[in-house]
Amino acid sequence: MPSGLQQLEVLRNRARLLHPETSHYMLFSKSGFDEHVAARAAQDGTVTLVDFADMD
């Protein structure tokens, strides 16, 4: 199942506890990302998506 917005939001919420003003988010996935999280990452420069093919 592709990773989605829920994983990104969990990551954002946890990051706010540590460094709320200086966060960059990286999501790694073996099964890719759904269209919602891909669209969010395309609009948000603080989000990087890395799928299995990129890890080669």
C-alpha positions as CSV (number, residue, x, y, z in Angstrom):
1,M,0.0,0.0,0.0
2,P,1.5,3.4,-0.9
3,S,2.3,5.8,1.8
4,G,-0.2,8.7,2.3
5,L,-0.9,11.9,4.0
6,Q,-1.4,10.2,7.4
7,Q,2.3,9.3,7.5
8,L,3.3,12.9,6.6
9,E,1.0,14.4,9.3
10,V,2.4,12.0,12.0
11,L,5.9,13.1,11.0
12,R,5.0,16.8,11.1
13,N,3.3,16.5,14.6
14,R,6.3,14.7,16.0
15,A,8.7,17.2,14.5
16,R,6.8,20.1,16.1
17,L,7.8,18.7,19.5
18,L,11.5,19.1,18.7
19,H,12.2,21.9,16.2
20,P,9.0,23.5,15.1
21,E,10.6,26.4,13.2
22,T,13.3,24.5,11.3
23,S,11.9,21.2,10.0
24,H,12.3,19.4,6.7
25,Y,10.4,16.2,6.2
26,M,11.6,13.1,4.4
27,L,9.3,10.1,3.8
28,F,10.8,6.8,2.6
29,S,8.6,4.1,1.0
30,K,9.1,0.7,-0.7
31,S,5.6,0.8,-2.2
32,G,5.6,4.4,-3.4
33,F,3.3,7.3,-2.5
34,D,-0.4,8.0,-3.1
35,E,-1.4,11.0,-5.2
36,H,-2.4,13.1,-2.2
37,V,1.0,13.0,-0.5
38,A,2.8,13.4,-3.9
39,A,0.7,16.6,-4.6
40,R,1.5,18.0,-1.1
41,A,5.2,17.3,-1.6
42,A,5.1,19.0,-5.0
43,Q,3.6,22.2,-3.4
44,D,5.7,22.1,-0.2
45,G,9.5,22.6,-0.4
46,T,10.0,21.2,3.1
47,V,8.8,17.7,2.0
48,T,11.0,15.2,0.2
49,L,9.6,11.8,-1.0
50,V,12.1,8.9,-1.5
51,D,10.7,5.7,-3.0
52,F,12.5,2.4,-3.4
53,A,13.6,3.1,-6.9
54,D,15.4,6.3,-5.7
55,M,17.4,4.3,-3.2
56,D,19.2,2.3,-5.9
